[in-house]
Amino acid sequence: MLSSACSDSSNKQYTTYLKKWLCFCKVKNILVSKPDLNDVLEFLSGLFEEGLGYSAINTARSALSLILDPIEGFAVGKHPTIVRLLKGIANSRPPHARYETIWDAGVVLTLFKSWGKNSQLSLKNLTLKLVGLLALTTAQRVQTLSKIRLSNVKGSETKVILIDSRLKTTNVLKPLLTLTLSPFKQNPNLCVLNCLNEYLQRTAALRNNEDQLLISYSSPHLAICSQTISRWLKSLLEQANVDVSVYKAHSFRHASTSKASLNGVDVNVIFSKAGWAKGSTMFAKFYNRPIDNSYKFMESVLKS
């Protein structure tokens, strides 16, 4: 029951540190669920000495809080001494943004323009284009895109998608996530709705009653997982000549929100689209990044 209180992604993260805890207890000959305070402090300090940052160690603290008995009347994660230790770690090795700059969303859109009309694309390129446009126009995580179900896609001129599956950010106080896809009449070839409609038409006979929106472009065309979507997004970055040794699939979220901010979109609209609470500091701290346009300089130099 304890594990069911956490999202699947959190459980995966916790497993890593719980395995480390089990090894620690075995070496120290400690009862796994009933250590003393010094044991927990030594374990968390050891993670810091291994080079882990605040975020990882805080995850370890949360994992231990799930399985350990209270210490001195406090839940492990809320014990004053452990709280002070985490504050010290945050000061010594504070969390930092993954990226100093972010690639321009225009490079991926330029790639899509070079592919031609949706009706002329292979199923592979049509799938990649749809995933890329969804990532850019919704600013959602890969996990969210993997949870879109056909039965929850409503509307025609504008489509509204209800995400009723459990997500990383799901909680009882938060309403279910709703995505809205609107037409982009200035350039139908970059319209996510046009791409979606072509994709639905092209995959209708391949689905075998599969309700998940995104399926494999290769036979037997099964529903795909979030890791596959990450690989597809990384493939798009490679094809757009973005450095994938630096930028990962999740950077689509950074590129989307940073581009919207640069173009003057109200920050509250950005928060709403991306799923951040009003007043959240997440965007300012970790996502809103200067757009790197160095590729334009290189292109201008190399043009004949």
N, C-alpha and C positions, 0 to 999 in steps of 0.2 A: 504493500500500500504506500510506503514511503516513496518508492521509486515512481509510482504513478502520479505523484504530486509534482513531478518535474517533467519538462519536455524531453523528447528523445535525445535532442542535441545536448542538453544538460547532463542527462544520464551518461552519455558517451564520454563527456568531459570528466565527470565524477569518477567513472570507472578507472581512468588513468591514475588518478591520485589515490583512490582506494587500494589499487594494486600496490602502489608505492608504500602506503600505510601498512599493508599486510606484510610486506617484506621488512619494513622497519621494525614492526612488532616481533617478527620471527627472529631477527638478528638481536634485538634487545631483550627477548624473552618477556614480552609485555602481553597482558591480556588485551585482545583486540578492542573490545568494547568498553574497557574500564581502565584506561591509562590515568596517570596523574597529570597534573598541569604541566610539570617540567617535561614530560614525555612529548606532549603536544607542541610545546614551545620549541623543543629540540628538533622535532620533525619539520615544522614550518620554517625554522631557521636554516635547516639543512637544505630545503628547497631554494631558499634565497642564496645560499652559498654555491648551489649548483648553477646559478645564473638566472633563475626564473624571476620574472617581474611581478609587480603587485597583482595584476589581473589573474595570473596563473595561481599564485599563492592564495588569493582570495577564493578562487574556485576550490582549491584544496580545503580551505577552511569550511566552505559550505558543504563539501562532501563529507567531512568528518562530523559536521553537525547532524547529518542524517543518521549516522550509525552509533555515535558515542553517547554514553550516559552523561547526564549533567555533571559538571565539576564544580564543587563548592556552591551548589545551588544554581549555577548558571548553565544555560545551553552553551556548548563549547564555543560556538562562533561568537557568542555575546559576552564571554568572560572578559572582565575589564582588562586583564593582563594581555590576553590575546588580541583584544581590540587595539591596545597600545602598540603591540608588536606590529600589527598590520599598518597602523599609522606611521610607524617608523620606517617600514618597508616602502610605503607610498612616498615618503619624503626622500628616502635614499635612492629609490629606483622608481620614479613616478611613471604611470602609464603614459604612453605617447602615441601620437598618430602614426599609422603605418606609412602614410605618404606625405611628403612635403609639397609636392605638386601632383596634379592629376591630368591624365590625357584628355584631349578635347573630344567630346562626344561626336564632333563633326567628322572625325577620321573614320569612324564606323559607318556613319551615314553616307559618306563619300564612297565607301566600299559597296554599300547596298545599291547606290545609284549606278555603279559600274556593272552590276549584275543584270540590269535590265528589268523587264516587267515580271511581276509575280507569276503570271501564267506561263512564262517561258523557263522558269527555274526548275532545276531538279528538285525532287522531294527533299534531298539533303540540304540544299541551299535555302529552300523555302522554310524548312524547319529552323535552320540556324538564323535566318533573318527574323522569323517570328520571335524566337527566344531573345534575340538582341533588341528588337523593338519593344518587347514587353519589359525587358530589364530597364531600358532607358526611359520609357514613358510612364512606368509605374513606380520606379525607384525602389522596387521590392527586392528582398533577399531571394537567393536561389531557392531556398526551402519553400517560400511562398509560391513561386512559379510552379514548383513540382506538385503543389496541392490544388491547382485549378482543375475543377471537374466540369465536364460539359453540361451536366444537369444543373449547375449553378451559374451558367452563363445566360443572361436574360437580355432581351432587347434586340433591336435591329439597327436603327440609325446610330444610337449610342448603346454600348453594351455595358451592363453592370454585372460584376462577378462577385459573388459572395464566397468568401473563404471560410468554410465551417470546420475545417480540420485544425487540429492542434498545432500551434506554431511556437517558435522560441519565445515570443513575447506574449503568448496567451495567458490571461488571468481572468478571474471571475468578475473583476470590476471593469474590464475593458470590453467594449462591444465587439462583435465579430467584424473582421476586416472586410471592407468592400472596395473593390477596384472599379474605376470607371474608365472606359475606353471611348474616346470621342473621335470623330472623323477629322482628318487633317487634309483639308481641301486644297491647300496651297500646292501640295505635291502628293497626289494619290499614291505614288510609288513608295512613299515613306510613311504611308498611313497604316498604323497598326491594325485598324479594322479591316482594311482591304486585304492585308496579309493574312489576318486571322480567317476571314471568310474563304479565301483561296485554300488555306490549309485545311479547314473543315471539309470543304468540298473534295479535296484531293485525298484525304485520309478516311472518308466515310466508309469506303468499301474495305478498308484494311483493319478496322478496329476490332471486329469480333465482339461487339458490345462493350468494349473498354470505355469507361466513363472518364478516365483521366485525360485531360486535354493533350498533353505532350506525350507522344509515343515515339518509339525508335523509328528512324527513317529506313532501317534495314529490316528485312524479314527475320522473325515473324511479327514485327511491329508491336512489341509489348510496351506497356507503360514504363517510363524511365524514372530514375531516381535523381535526387538533387546533385549527386556527384557527376552524373552524366551531363546535366545542364551546365555545371561548372566547366567541364571539359569543352562543351560546345562554345561557351562564352570565351574561354581562353583561345580556342581556335579562331574565333572572330578577331580577337586582339592581335594574334599572330598575322592573320591575313591583312589587317589594317596597319601592320608595321609598328605596333605598340610593343614595347619591351616587356615580354611576359616573365622575364626573370625578376622584374620589379613589380609589375601589376598583375593581380590575380582576378578571378571572376568577380569577386565581391566589389572590385573597383568600379564596376558599372554603376553601383549605387552612389559612389562618390562622384563619378563623372556626371551622372544625371542631375543630382541635386546641386552640384557646384555650377553647372551650366545654367540651370534655372535661376540660381541666385545672381549670376553674372548678368543675365538678361532681365533682371529686375523683378522677378516673381516674388511676391510677398512671402516673407519667411514663414508665416503661419500656414500658407498654402503648401509650402514645401514640407513643413512638419506633418500636415495632414496627409499628404500623398505618401510620404515615407513611413508614416506610422509612429512618429515621435510625439510625445506629449507636449502640449503647449507650455512654453517656458523651458523645454529641455535644452541642456547645454551640449548634447551629443553632436549636433550638426556643427556648431562652432568649434568644438574641440577636435573632432576627428574626421569630419566629412567635407566641410567647406574649404576647398583647397584652390590655390592659384592654378589656372589651366596652363599646361605646358604646351606652348606653340612652337617649340624649337624645330619640329618636323617641317613647318612651313618655311623656315629659313633654309633648311637643307634642300627642300624641294626647289626653292627659287634659285639656289646656287647651281643645282644640277640640271635645271631645265636648259635645253639647247636654244 
